[in-house]
Amino acid sequence: MADMQQSTRRGLRLVSAELVVLVGVVLSAALGLSVLVGPNGLGLVDLDPRWPVVGQSQYVMAVETTFGPDAGIVVRGAPLWTDTPDGTRDAVTGGPPVEVTGPYTGQVGFFGPTLAQRWSWVAWRAAGPLLAAGSLLLVLRVVRSVRTGSPFTDVNAGRLRTLAVLVGVGGTALSVAGEWLRRHLLDTSAAADIVQRDWEITFVPLLAGVVIGVVAEVWRAGVKMAEDLDGVV
């Protein structure tokens, strides 16, 4: 009886894990597809921008950037200083003075992009969520194999290797391509002289891909070792 209850609880935990990963797959795919079919893409749907899943596809095509000193940004309402017998103090509170300075970060919107620019931006915005959906789908199949049988198979080792490529190569390529596109859009726009010429490329996906690849190889070696032991027995 105790074994049956333990097995039932284990089955429920595995089903719950599957459902969580499945929700991640669906949400990621929906986010990516919303960009493709939204107003900036194919224009097939016109969804409420306040919706968290599909909001980005509704907004004007834009990229985030840090503005340079030539932007002339002034912060309205910034604290003012005043000289007193006790030294320089905050003009309102009388407390120690503070200074609000840059760099300032904001978004640059593009209201008249070329067809190539628009679709490059759409592809970049959609690629991340769709890549996440594909990666989570592989994770879902591995999790499902735990419930339906043994997870230590060559099939799952292959899935982990594919996942390593998707995360490591795909994620890094997406970071590089996205940053190149961001810089191209900014440098060819009217805002080119007031934004900083910075690059923000992350290699975290590459590191994660290497870790997953190592796990995949250990997994494959464990499967082979189990097969060899079965042959000896």
C-alpha positions in Angstrom: 0.0 0.0 0.0 2.8 2.4 0.9 4.6 1.6 -2.3 1.5 2.3 -4.3 1.0 5.7 -2.6 4.7 6.6 -3.2 4.3 5.6 -6.8 1.2 7.8 -7.1 2.9 10.8 -5.6 5.8 10.4 -7.9 3.5 10.2 -10.9 1.7 13.3 -9.8 5.0 15.2 -9.4 6.2 14.1 -12.9 2.8 15.1 -14.4 3.0 18.5 -12.7 6.6 19.0 -14.0 5.4 18.1 -17.5 2.5 20.7 -17.2 4.9 23.4 -16.1 7.3 22.8 -18.9 4.3 22.6 -21.4 3.0 25.9 -20.2 6.5 27.4 -20.9 6.5 25.9 -24.4 3.0 27.3 -25.2 3.8 30.8 -23.8 7.1 31.0 -25.5 5.7 30.0 -28.8 2.8 32.4 -28.4 5.1 35.2 -27.7 7.3 34.5 -30.8 4.3 34.0 -33.1 2.6 37.2 -31.8 5.6 39.2 -33.1 5.4 37.5 -36.5 1.7 38.0 -37.0 1.4 41.3 -35.2 1.3 44.8 -36.7 5.1 45.0 -37.1 5.1 41.6 -38.9 2.4 40.2 -41.1 -0.2 42.5 -39.6 -2.8 39.6 -39.3 -3.8 40.5 -35.8 -4.2 43.8 -33.9 -4.0 42.8 -30.2 -4.2 44.9 -27.1 -0.6 46.1 -26.2 -1.4 45.8 -22.5 -1.4 42.0 -22.9 1.9 40.7 -21.4 2.3 37.9 -24.0 1.7 39.8 -27.2 2.5 43.4 -26.2 5.8 43.9 -28.0 4.4 43.1 -31.4 2.0 46.0 -31.0 4.4 48.8 -30.3 6.4 50.9 -32.7 9.6 49.2 -33.8 12.2 50.3 -31.2 15.6 49.3 -29.6 17.0 50.2 -26.3 20.2 52.3 -26.0 22.3 54.5 -23.8 22.4 58.2 -24.8 25.7 60.1 -25.1 26.6 63.5 -23.6 25.6 65.2 -26.9 21.9 64.2 -26.3 21.5 67.1 -23.9 19.2 65.2 -21.6 18.0 67.2 -18.6 16.2 65.5 -15.7 13.3 67.7 -14.7 12.7 67.8 -11.0 16.3 66.8 -10.2 17.4 68.0 -6.7 18.9 71.5 -6.5 21.7 72.7 -4.3 22.0 75.8 -2.2 24.9 77.3 -0.3 24.2 77.8 3.5 26.4 78.7 6.4 26.7 75.0 7.1 27.9 74.3 3.6 26.2 73.1 0.4 22.8 71.5 1.2 19.8 70.2 -0.7 17.6 73.2 -1.6 14.4 71.6 -0.5 15.1 69.3 2.4 18.2 70.9 3.7 19.9 67.6 3.9 23.1 66.4 2.2 23.2 67.3 -1.5 22.9 64.7 -4.2 23.6 64.9 -7.9 21.6 63.1 -10.7 23.9 62.3 -13.7 24.0 60.0 -16.7 24.4 57.7 -18.5 20.7 57.8 -19.4 19.0 54.8 -21.0 15.9 54.9 -23.2 14.4 53.7 -26.4 14.7 54.9 -30.0 11.6 54.3 -32.1 11.7 53.8 -35.9 8.6 55.0 -37.6 9.7 54.5 -41.2 12.0 51.5 -41.4 12.8 49.8 -44.7 11.3 46.4 -45.4 14.6 44.7 -44.7 15.0 46.6 -41.4 11.5 45.8 -40.3 11.7 42.1 -41.0 15.1 41.8 -39.5 13.8 43.4 -36.3 10.7 41.1 -36.4 12.9 38.0 -36.9 15.1 39.0 -34.1 12.2 39.7 -31.7 10.5 36.4 -32.6 13.7 34.2 -32.6 14.3 34.3 -28.9 10.9 33.1 -27.7 10.7 30.5 -30.5 14.2 29.2 -29.6 13.1 28.9 -26.0 10.0 27.0 -27.1 12.1 24.5 -29.0 14.5 24.1 -26.1 11.7 23.6 -23.6 10.0 21.0 -26.0 13.2 18.9 -25.8 13.1 19.3 -22.0 9.5 18.2 -22.0 10.3 15.0 -23.9 13.1 14.2 -21.5 10.8 14.8 -18.5 8.0 12.7 -20.1 10.4 9.8 -20.6 11.0 9.6 -16.8 7.2 9.0 -16.4 6.8 6.5 -19.2 10.0 4.5 -18.8 13.7 5.0 -18.1 15.2 8.4 -19.0 18.7 6.9 -19.4 18.5 6.2 -23.2 20.5 7.1 -26.2 17.4 9.0 -27.4 17.5 11.3 -24.4 21.3 11.7 -24.8 20.7 12.9 -28.3 18.0 15.3 -27.1 20.4 16.8 -24.6 23.1 17.2 -27.3 20.5 19.0 -29.5 19.5 21.1 -26.5 23.2 22.1 -26.0 23.5 23.2 -29.6 20.2 25.2 -29.4 21.2 27.0 -26.2 24.9 27.4 -26.8 25.1 28.1 -30.6 21.6 29.4 -31.1 21.5 31.7 -28.0 25.0 33.1 -28.7 24.2 33.7 -32.4 20.9 35.4 -31.4 22.8 37.7 -29.0 25.4 38.7 -31.7 22.8 39.1 -34.4 20.5 41.1 -32.2 23.3 43.5 -31.2 24.5 43.9 -34.8 21.0 44.8 -35.8 20.6 47.2 -32.9 23.8 49.0 -33.8 22.9 49.1 -37.5 19.5 50.6 -36.8 20.9 53.2 -34.5 24.0 54.1 -36.6 21.9 54.6 -39.8 19.2 56.7 -38.0 18.9 60.4 -37.2 19.8 59.6 -33.6 23.2 58.3 -34.5 25.0 61.3 -33.1 23.4 61.3 -29.7 23.7 57.6 -28.7 26.7 55.8 -27.3 28.4 53.3 -29.6 28.2 50.4 -27.2 28.0 46.7 -27.7 26.3 44.3 -25.3 26.9 40.7 -26.3 26.4 37.9 -23.7 28.2 34.6 -23.7 26.0 33.1 -21.0 24.1 30.9 -23.5 27.4 29.6 -24.8 28.5 28.7 -21.2 25.1 27.1 -20.6 25.4 25.1 -23.8 28.8 23.8 -22.8 27.4 22.6 -19.5 24.5 20.9 -21.1 26.8 19.3 -23.7 29.0 17.9 -20.8 25.8 16.5 -19.2 24.8 14.9 -22.5 28.2 13.2 -22.9 28.0 11.9 -19.3 24.5 10.8 -19.9 25.6 8.9 -23.1 28.5 7.3 -21.2 26.2 6.2 -18.4 23.8 4.6 -21.0 26.6 2.7 -22.6 28.0 1.6 -19.2 24.5 0.3 -18.3 24.3 -1.6 -21.6 27.7 -3.2 -21.0 26.7 -4.3 -17.5 23.5 -5.8 -18.8 25.5 -7.7 -21.4 27.8 -9.0 -18.6 24.9 -10.1 -16.5 
